[in-house]
Amino acid sequence: MRPLPRSLDPLPDEPLTGFLLRLAYRLDLTPARLIELTGLGRFPAIHELHLPDDIAATFAHAARLTATEVRQLCLSGWQDRYPPLDLDYRHTDPAIGHRYRANPSLPPGLAGWLFSRSTRYCPLCLADDTPDTGTPVIGRWRKLWRLPPVFACTDHKIMLAHACPGCGTALHDRANRSLSAIPSADRRQHPARCRAHARRTTAPCAAMLTDTPGVAAPPDLLALQQRLLSGLHLRPDDLDGDSDHRPAHEFLYDLRVMTALVRASWPLASHATTSPGKYSLTRHITELERQHTGGRNDAVVHAGLPTQSAICARLLAHAEHLTIALDDTDLITGLLLHAELRPAWFRYLRSAVPACSARLQALLEPRLREHFPPPRPESRTSRRSGITRRPLRHTSFVNTAFGFEARHVPQIFDATVIAPLAGLVGPALAPRQVHRFAATRLVMAAENCSARAASTLLGLPVHAGAHATAQLRHWAERHHRAIELQHALLEIADRLTATGDLIDYQRRRTALQHWPLPETEWNTLVSWQFDENIEHGPTFANLGEHGRLVASIVIWTQTTHGDHRATPLLHTPDRHERARSLAGAASNVNSLVKFRRASARWTHLLPVLLDYSRVLAHSIDVGSDPFVPQSAKW
């Protein structure tokens, strides 16, 4: 590879892409031709982060640079001070030659704290022909603009822009048109012009990025930017030194956890500070809620920093305030309780907390120990039989931070408890779905389990919880009420805890799993009603076995606070042969319990059945374990 006839000296904090754009413009070449002449191959995006040793040596020889200068052009030169850049670059890929993997020694999910496909920019820096080096330059790009925590230019005191003023496309976004890190590399144009293809045209936009009017950065955000650069060891003085970067790493990890806490506990976190910009943050979090489809990767918890500088700055301002206010136990505990309603929150903490500062670990590790069970013993294979015995999955762990456990959650809530969610949804959905959604989400949060597992713990059909969750999510997405929905769930959790002595509904459901109203008790009820209501005597006498089934379902519904459609009596092995009778019984129970609308005979029986259910519930709650239902003494 022959050296170029002329070259340029790299500027401080200049990325490899910016150097290639400046050099191509100076030599009157297209970036693609310059990439070919310097031995960079296709110049994939990975090469902007790190150049393999063989390619780096070839490029240094062709561009008349030293090995140190080439190393400083790549972002991997900062991998010791900025953890998202600390990647494993040793792997190869047949398509592009090289790629990278996450460092297994670091917490997962750091990719959102690095702009690998686009960049921010300062229009005044791009237009400055005489920077601090005193050498005239054209279109100076900076490596710092690739880091999401850098949202303002401290030299010109303006906010960084993230999109082209002409086409609105993110800067240097390849948009899947090419593997090259430089879009439209076959075009010869000024380094400060946009290279995105506007509106699917064949020619790039070519708008001058220096024409963007700079937005003055508020003084509080400028001060925040200075503190972030200092805490991350990214000031100009720090970039030239080799000081201990462990405090900077812990500062970044603390900031990352607090950023996730702000989003997961929004809008409650909005009251923690008086910082402006709450409306823009609400729109950002609502958009993340729309992206969340209910899987394990909750976008609100796991997303990186937004590209818009103003929104990113306000989010980091809230996170920094919480990092400083860790001693305010009431504030942090309230936000954590709100965030813990999201099933993905504890999984996120388990991977993120070990890398945080000792101060934050001391606050969060006790909650993790309460939530997660001890490690499961390993599977063992018998040498004699060859059978592998796996221990049963431990499912008794509970998140006690809520004040209740999964066994305290009923299938149907009292009207005062469900009121926040019922008032929010209104008549848009069936009340049964509203109750099932609330019960499923509370059990999922308390047990850190799936919707299917929560339905099983509640005694509901296995798909009932997931179906109700999907319906409520779709409603919230259509009406943009995702945040209000989360707030209503938190209010229901508070009201359930505030009811006083919590009831073990799971114990009641287990005790009545195979329980019908004893025939002797049923005959006693009917005979008693016959004595009190002589005029309805023949009617009571004709209720028969069907009447005993309806009475059993009514008592089960009232005792367990359950949904009559989920009673075990309607799901017996012979349910297919008794389908007509069971359907009629369910219909009678629905009219009797829900609407208090039935024939005269059931109107007279209902108060007695309710009294019977109260006595039966008390006997289950105070009875021995396991409780064996007997005739209630009433």
ZICORKA-V786103 format. One record per pair of residues at least 12 apart in sequence whose ideal C-beta (glycine too) atoms are under 7 Angstrom apart, sorted by the first residue. I is the first residue (numbers start at 0). J is the second residue. D is the distance in whole Angstrom. If there is no record, write none. Layout:
I/J/D + I/J/D
This chain:
0/38/5 + 0/57/5 + 0/60/6 + 0/61/5 + 2/60/6 + 2/61/6 + 2/63/6 + 3/36/7 + 3/61/6 + 3/62/6 + 3/63/6 + 5/26/7 + 6/22/7 + 6/62/5 + 6/63/4 + 6/64/7 + 7/21/6 + 7/22/5 + 7/25/6 + 9/64/7 + 9/68/5 + 9/71/7 + 9/72/6 + 10/130/7 + 10/132/6 + 10/136/6 + 10/139/6 + 12/141/5 + 12/142/5 + 12/143/6 + 13/72/7 + 13/139/7 + 13/140/6 + 13/141/7 + 13/142/7 + 14/47/6 + 14/72/6 + 14/74/7 + 14/140/6 + 14/142/5 + 14/145/7 + 15/47/5 + 15/72/4 + 15/73/6 + 16/47/6 + 16/140/7 + 16/171/7 + 16/180/6 + 16/181/6 + 17/139/7 + 17/140/3 + 18/72/6 + 19/33/6 + 19/34/7 + 19/181/7 + 20/138/6 + 20/190/4 + 21/136/7 + 21/137/6 + 21/138/6 + 21/190/5 + 24/137/6 + 24/189/6 + 24/190/5 + 28/187/7 + 29/184/7 + 29/185/5 + 29/186/6 + 29/187/5 + 30/181/5 + 30/184/4 + 31/184/4 + 31/185/5 + 34/184/7 + 36/61/6 + 37/58/5 + 37/61/4 + 37/62/5 + 38/54/7 + 38/57/4 + 38/58/6 + 38/61/6 + 39/54/7 + 39/58/6 + 40/96/7 + 41/95/6 + 41/178/5 + 41/179/6 + 42/179/5 + 42/180/5 + 42/181/7 + 43/95/4 + 43/178/5 + 43/179/7 + 43/180/6 + 44/115/6 + 44/116/7 + 44/180/5 + 45/95/7 + 45/97/6 + 45/98/6 + 45/99/6 + 46/180/7 + 47/74/7 + 47/180/5 + 48/73/6 + 48/74/5 + 48/75/5 + 48/84/7 + 48/99/7 + 49/73/5 + 49/75/4 + 49/88/4 + 49/99/7 + 50/69/7 + 50/73/6 + 51/97/6 + 55/69/5 + 74/142/6 + 74/145/6 + 75/88/7 + 79/244/6 + 80/232/5 + 80/244/5 + 80/247/6 + 81/146/7 + 81/231/7 + 82/105/6 + 82/109/6 + 82/248/6 + 82/251/6 + 83/109/4 + 83/110/7 + 83/112/5 + 83/113/4 + 84/113/7 + 85/102/5 + 85/105/6 + 86/99/4 + 86/100/7 + 86/101/7 + 86/102/6 + 87/99/6 + 87/100/5 + 87/102/6 + 95/178/6 + 106/252/7 + 106/350/5 + 106/351/5 + 106/354/5 + 107/350/6 + 108/301/6 + 110/303/7 + 111/302/6 + 111/303/2 + 111/304/7 + 112/147/5 + 112/255/7 + 112/303/5 + 112/304/6 + 113/145/7 + 113/146/7 + 114/145/5 + 114/147/6 + 116/172/6 + 116/173/6 + 117/169/4 + 117/170/6 + 117/171/6 + 117/172/5 + 117/306/7 + 118/144/5 + 118/145/5 + 118/170/5 + 118/171/5 + 119/144/5 + 119/159/4 + 119/160/7 + 119/161/5 + 119/308/6 + 120/144/6 + 120/159/6 + 120/160/6 + 120/170/6 + 120/208/6 + 121/152/4 + 121/155/6 + 121/157/7 + 121/159/6 + 122/160/6 + 122/208/6 + 122/209/5 + 122/211/4 + 122/213/6 + 123/152/7 + 123/155/4 + 123/157/7 + 123/213/6 + 124/139/6 + 124/141/7 + 124/152/6 + 124/154/7 + 124/155/7 + 125/138/5 + 125/139/6 + 125/191/4 + 125/208/6 + 125/209/5 + 126/209/4 + 127/139/7 + 137/190/6 + 138/189/6 + 138/190/3 + 138/191/4 + 143/233/7 + 144/159/6 + 147/303/6 + 147/304/4 + 147/311/6 + 148/227/5 + 148/231/6 + 148/315/6 + 150/224/7 + 150/308/4 + 150/311/5 + 150/312/5 + 151/216/4 + 151/220/6 + 151/221/6 + 151/224/4 + 151/308/7 + 153/221/7 + 153/224/6 + 153/225/6 + 155/213/7 + 156/215/7 + 156/216/6 + 156/221/6 + 157/213/4 + 157/214/6 + 157/215/6 + 157/216/6 + 158/214/5 + 158/216/5 + 158/308/5 + 158/309/6 + 159/308/5 + 160/211/5 + 161/306/5 + 161/307/6 + 161/308/6 + 163/193/4 + 163/195/6 + 163/204/6 + 163/206/5 + 163/208/7 + 164/206/6 + 164/210/6 + 164/211/5 + 165/193/6 + 165/197/7 + 165/204/5 + 165/206/3 + 166/193/6 + 166/195/6 + 166/197/4 + 166/204/4 + 166/206/7 + 168/195/4 + 169/306/7 + 172/195/6 + 176/196/7 + 181/194/7 + 182/194/4 + 182/195/6 + 183/203/4 + 186/203/6 + 188/205/6 + 191/207/6 + 191/208/5 + 191/209/5 + 192/205/5 + 192/206/7 + 192/207/6 + 192/208/7 + 193/205/6 + 193/206/5 + 193/208/6 + 220/312/5 + 223/312/7 + 223/315/7 + 223/316/6 + 223/319/7 + 227/315/7 + 230/247/7 + 230/250/4 + 231/247/5 + 231/250/6 + 231/251/6 + 232/244/6 + 232/247/4 + 249/355/6 + 249/356/4 + 252/351/7 + 252/354/5 + 252/355/5 + 253/322/5 + 253/355/5 + 253/356/5 + 253/359/5 + 254/315/7 + 254/318/5 + 254/319/7 + 254/322/6 + 255/351/7 + 256/351/5 + 256/355/6 + 256/359/7 + 257/318/4 + 257/321/5 + 257/322/5 + 258/314/6 + 258/315/7 + 258/318/4 + 259/300/5 + 259/347/6 + 260/321/6 + 260/334/6 + 260/338/6 + 261/314/6 + 261/317/5 + 261/318/6 + 261/321/7 + 262/284/5 + 262/287/7 + 262/299/5 + 263/299/6 + 263/300/5 + 263/338/4 + 263/341/5 + 263/344/6 + 264/334/4 + 264/337/4 + 264/338/5 + 265/284/5 + 265/482/6 + 266/281/7 + 266/482/6 + 266/486/7 + 267/333/7 + 267/334/6 + 267/337/5 + 268/317/6 + 268/334/6 + 271/317/7 + 271/320/6 + 271/321/7 + 271/330/6 + 272/317/6 + 272/320/5 + 274/313/6 + 274/316/5 + 274/317/6 + 276/309/7 + 276/313/4 + 279/309/7 + 279/310/5 + 279/313/7 + 280/310/6 + 280/313/6 + 280/314/6 + 281/482/7 + 283/305/6 + 283/310/5 + 284/299/6 + 284/482/7 + 285/479/6 + 285/481/6 + 285/482/6 + 287/299/5 + 287/302/6 + 288/481/4 + 289/476/6 + 293/468/6 + 293/472/6 + 295/343/6 + 297/341/6 + 297/343/4 + 299/341/7 + 300/341/6 + 300/343/5 + 300/344/6 + 300/347/5 + 301/347/7 + 325/358/6 + 325/359/7 + 325/362/6 + 331/362/7 + 335/366/7 + 336/400/6 + 337/489/5 + 339/398/7 + 339/400/6 + 339/444/6 + 340/444/5 + 340/485/7 + 340/488/6 + 340/489/6 + 340/492/7 + 342/443/5 + 342/444/6 + 342/447/6 + 345/367/7 + 345/370/5 + 345/447/6 + 348/363/6 + 348/367/6 + 349/367/6 + 349/371/7 + 352/364/6 + 352/367/7 + 366/400/6 + 369/398/6 + 369/399/5 + 369/400/7 + 370/396/7 + 370/398/5 + 370/447/6 + 371/396/6 + 372/393/4 + 372/396/4 + 375/390/6 + 375/393/6 + 376/390/5 + 397/445/6 + 397/446/7 + 398/444/7 + 398/445/5 + 398/447/7 + 401/444/7 + 401/445/6 + 401/492/6 + 401/496/7 + 402/496/4 + 403/445/7 + 403/495/6 + 403/496/6 + 403/501/6 + 404/445/6 + 405/442/5 + 405/445/5 + 405/446/5 + 405/456/5 + 406/503/5 + 406/504/7 + 406/505/4 + 406/506/7 + 407/501/4 + 407/502/7 + 407/503/7 + 407/504/7 + 408/438/5 + 408/441/5 + 408/442/5 + 408/457/7 + 408/504/7 + 409/438/7 + 409/504/5 + 409/560/4 + 409/561/7 + 410/434/7 + 410/438/6 + 410/457/6 + 410/458/7 + 410/459/6 + 410/560/6 + 410/561/4 + 410/562/5 + 410/565/6 + 411/434/5 + 411/560/5 + 411/561/6 + 411/562/6 + 412/434/6 + 412/437/6 + 415/494/7 + 416/491/6 + 416/494/5 + 416/495/6 + 417/433/7 + 417/434/6 + 417/437/6 + 417/491/7 + 419/487/4 + 419/490/4 + 419/491/6 + 420/433/6 + 420/437/6 + 420/487/4 + 420/491/6 + 421/433/6 + 423/480/7 + 423/483/6 + 423/484/7 + 423/487/5 + 424/474/7 + 427/474/6 + 428/470/6 + 428/474/6 + 431/562/6 + 432/467/5 + 432/470/5 + 435/459/7 + 435/463/6 + 435/464/6 + 435/467/4 + 436/467/4 + 436/468/6 + 436/471/4 + 437/488/7 + 437/491/5 + 438/457/6 + 439/453/5 + 439/454/6 + 439/464/3 + 439/467/6 + 439/468/6 + 440/468/7 + 440/488/6 + 441/492/6 + 442/456/6 + 442/457/6 + 450/464/4 + 450/465/4 + 450/468/6 + 451/465/6 + 458/508/5 + 458/561/7 + 458/565/6 + 459/565/5 + 460/565/7 + 471/484/7 + 504/559/6 + 504/560/6 + 506/619/6 + 507/558/6 + 507/559/5 + 507/616/6 + 507/619/5 + 508/559/5 + 508/561/7 + 510/619/5 + 510/626/4 + 510/628/6 + 511/555/5 + 511/558/6 + 511/559/6 + 511/628/7 + 512/567/6 + 513/567/7 + 514/628/5 + 515/551/5 + 515/568/6 + 516/547/6 + 516/550/5 + 516/551/4 + 516/554/6 + 517/630/6 + 518/547/7 + 519/630/7 + 520/630/5 + 521/547/4 + 521/550/6 + 524/604/7 + 524/607/6 + 525/539/5 + 525/540/7 + 525/542/6 + 528/603/6 + 528/604/6 + 532/603/6 + 535/599/6 + 535/600/6 + 535/603/7 + 538/600/5 + 539/600/6 + 542/600/7 + 545/580/6 + 545/584/7 + 548/568/7 + 548/584/5 + 549/584/5 + 549/587/5 + 549/588/6 + 550/608/6 + 551/568/6 + 552/566/5 + 552/568/6 + 552/584/6 + 552/588/5 + 553/588/6 + 553/591/6 + 553/592/6 + 553/608/5 + 554/608/6 + 554/611/6 + 554/612/5 + 554/615/7 + 555/568/7 + 556/588/7 + 556/592/6 + 557/609/6 + 557/612/4 + 558/612/5 + 558/615/5 + 558/616/5 + 563/585/6 + 563/588/5 + 563/589/7 + 563/592/7 + 564/585/6 + 569/581/5 + 569/585/6 + 591/605/6 + 610/633/6 + 611/631/6 + 611/633/6 + 614/631/5 + 614/632/7 + 614/633/4 + 615/631/5 + 618/631/6
